[in-house]
Amino acid sequence: MSELPGVTDDAILDAAFAPALSLVTGIPDDLHPEWLPVVTAPTAEERIAAALARWTPDFTDLLPQFFGEFRTRLLDVRLGRAAGELALIYVVRGRDDELVLWMGWDPRRFREPRFWNRFPAAARTFLQTVHAGFSHPDGVSGGLAHVGEMSTYAEWAEEPDGLADWDEEQEIASTRLLVVTSNGTNLLYCLSPDLPTGTIALVYEGDIDPQPFAASIDALMVRPLEN
């Protein structure tokens, strides 16, 4: 497979910050059949077109700032494997021309996370049919986490039955906050049945800040692309 100038295999792997990530050549036996046009396309432009053709319009409409920048800055789409699982690697030119990667996880890996009815309909369709998570290579940050990595706040804090101090002081119990993404550090984005529809909680150091779901996820995802 030909490489774009500046988008070599080494450059992609260096941008991943994930030693378990590898690039895949050829057509592996476990390839999603609908990814075949992406994998077999001879040019980056054709790979991009084949990958984005599967994206649902209601999901791109949900994230207008991100998708506008993402589509303009997308350099290539490659096939990779992380933790034994195939994913499409979206290689994007970020601010200061560094590479930023998003992983589109195989929708056949979808399993329904908790509080599924709190996800916007557009996100549910995307996770079920396009990618079972669209995140940075860690699987949990910068977008919608791999559904297999979504956990409650209590599980994230390694106290799956609940955090006693938290649950006594906060209006929403630690077992009723589902972490759907993060900013890569300690700012967590959580859905909950105790929040209004269309709302996500930004949780940081014990503070719960309810915000509109779409605008919050859009702002999180576009941040690495803004000059």
C-alpha positions in Angstrom: 0.0 0.0 0.0 1.4 3.4 -1.0 2.1 6.0 1.7 1.4 9.7 1.6 4.4 12.0 2.2 4.5 12.5 5.9 2.0 9.7 6.6 4.3 6.8 6.7 3.7 3.7 8.8 6.2 4.9 11.4 4.5 8.3 11.6 1.2 6.7 12.2 2.5 4.4 14.9 4.4 7.2 16.5 1.2 9.2 16.7 -0.7 6.4 18.4 1.0 6.5 21.8 -0.1 2.9 22.0 2.6 0.2 21.7 -0.1 -2.5 21.2 -1.3 -0.9 17.9 -0.1 -2.4 14.7 -0.9 -1.7 11.0 -2.4 -4.6 9.0 -1.7 -5.3 5.4 -3.6 -7.6 3.1 -7.1 -8.9 3.9 -7.3 -10.7 7.3 -9.8 -13.5 7.9 -11.7 -11.5 10.5 -12.1 -8.4 8.3 -15.5 -6.8 8.5 -16.9 -7.4 4.9 -18.1 -3.8 4.7 -14.5 -2.6 5.2 -13.3 -4.4 2.1 -13.7 -1.3 -0.2 -11.6 0.7 2.3 -8.8 -1.9 2.6 -8.6 -2.6 -1.1 -8.7 1.0 -2.3 -5.4 1.9 -4.0 -5.2 5.6 -2.9 -5.8 7.5 0.3 -8.5 9.6 -1.3 -10.4 6.4 -2.2 -9.9 4.9 1.2 -11.3 8.0 2.8 -14.3 8.1 0.5 -15.1 4.4 1.2 -14.8 4.8 4.9 -16.9 8.0 5.2 -19.6 6.5 2.9 -20.6 4.3 5.8 -21.1 7.2 8.2 -24.7 8.1 9.0 -25.8 11.7 8.3 -27.6 12.1 11.6 -24.4 11.4 13.5 -22.3 13.8 11.4 -25.1 16.4 11.9 -24.8 15.8 15.7 -21.1 16.9 15.6 -21.0 19.7 13.0 -17.8 21.4 14.2 -15.9 18.2 14.5 -17.0 16.6 11.3 -16.4 19.8 9.3 -12.8 19.9 10.5 -12.3 16.2 10.5 -13.4 15.7 6.9 -11.2 18.6 5.7 -8.1 17.3 7.7 -8.5 13.6 7.1 -5.3 12.3 5.4 -5.9 8.6 5.2 -7.8 5.6 6.6 -5.8 2.5 7.4 -6.5 -0.9 8.9 -5.0 -1.6 12.3 -5.2 -4.0 15.1 -5.2 -3.1 18.8 -5.5 -5.5 21.7 -6.2 -8.2 19.1 -9.2 -6.3 17.6 -9.3 -4.9 14.1 -10.2 -1.2 13.6 -10.1 1.5 11.0 -7.4 4.1 11.8 -8.4 7.6 10.7 -5.3 9.6 10.3 -5.9 13.3 10.7 -3.8 16.4 10.4 -4.1 18.2 13.7 -3.1 21.6 14.9 0.6 22.4 14.2 0.4 19.7 11.6 0.9 16.8 14.0 -1.0 13.6 13.3 -4.0 12.8 15.4 -5.6 9.3 15.2 -9.1 8.1 15.8 -9.9 4.4 15.9 -13.2 3.2 14.4 -14.0 0.0 16.1 -15.6 -3.0 14.4 -19.5 -2.7 14.8 -19.7 -6.5 15.1 -18.1 -6.0 18.5 -21.1 -4.0 19.6 -22.8 -4.9 22.9 -25.4 -2.7 24.5 -23.9 -0.6 27.3 -25.8 0.3 30.4 -28.3 3.2 30.2 -28.4 2.7 26.5 -31.7 4.7 26.1 -29.8 7.8 27.4 -27.6 7.9 24.2 -29.0 10.1 21.5 -30.6 8.1 18.7 -27.9 9.2 16.2 -25.1 7.9 18.5 -27.0 4.6 19.0 -27.2 4.0 15.3 -23.6 4.9 14.7 -22.3 2.6 17.5 -24.5 -0.3 16.3 -23.9 0.0 12.5 -20.8 2.1 11.8 -18.2 1.8 14.6 -18.7 0.3 18.0 -16.7 3.2 19.4 -14.8 6.1 17.8 -12.0 7.1 20.0 -8.3 7.8 20.2 -6.1 4.6 20.2 -6.6 4.1 23.9 -10.2 3.1 23.2 -11.7 5.5 25.8 -10.8 9.1 25.1 -11.4 11.8 22.5 -14.8 10.5 21.1 -17.2 7.8 22.0 -15.3 5.0 23.8 -15.3 1.5 22.6 -18.6 0.1 24.0 -16.6 -2.7 25.6 -14.6 -0.1 27.6 -17.6 1.9 28.8 -17.9 1.5 32.6 -19.7 3.2 35.5 -17.9 5.9 37.4 -17.7 3.4 40.3 -16.0 0.8 38.1 -13.7 3.4 36.7 -12.7 4.2 40.3 -12.2 0.5 40.9 -15.0 0.3 43.4 -17.7 -1.3 41.3 -20.3 -1.6 44.1 -20.2 2.2 44.6 -18.0 4.9 46.3 -19.4 5.4 49.8 -18.2 8.9 50.2 -19.3 9.9 46.7 -22.8 8.3 47.0 -23.4 10.0 50.3 -22.5 13.5 49.0 -23.5 13.5 45.3 -27.0 13.7 43.8 -26.1 11.0 41.2 -24.7 7.7 42.5 -21.4 6.5 41.2 -23.1 3.4 39.9 -25.5 5.5 37.8 -22.9 7.4 35.9 -21.7 5.7 32.7 -18.3 7.0 31.5 -18.7 7.3 27.7 -15.4 9.2 27.0 -12.8 11.4 28.6 -10.4 14.2 27.6 -7.5 11.8 28.2 -7.0 12.8 31.8 -9.5 13.2 34.6 -12.3 15.0 32.9 -15.0 12.3 32.3 -18.1 12.6 30.2 -21.0 10.5 31.8 -24.5 9.6 30.9 -27.0 8.8 33.6 -30.7 7.9 33.9 -30.8 10.6 36.5 -30.1 13.3 33.9 -32.5 14.8 31.4 -32.6 13.4 27.9 -29.9 15.0 25.7 -27.7 15.8 28.7 -24.2 14.6 29.6 -22.4 15.1 32.9 -18.9 16.5 32.8 -17.3 15.0 36.0 -14.1 16.4 37.4 -12.7 15.9 40.9 -16.0 15.3 42.4 -17.9 18.1 40.5 -20.8 17.1 38.3 -21.6 19.6 35.6 -24.6 18.7 33.3 -24.2 20.0 29.8 -25.9 19.4 26.4 -24.6 16.1 25.0 -24.0 17.0 21.4 -22.3 20.4 22.0 -20.1 18.9 24.7 -18.9 15.9 22.6 -18.5 18.1 19.6 -16.2 20.5 21.5 -14.2 17.6 23.0 -13.6 16.0 19.6 -12.8 19.1 17.6 -10.2 20.4 20.2 -7.2 18.5 18.7 -8.0 20.0 15.3 -8.4 23.7 16.2 -5.6 26.1 15.5 
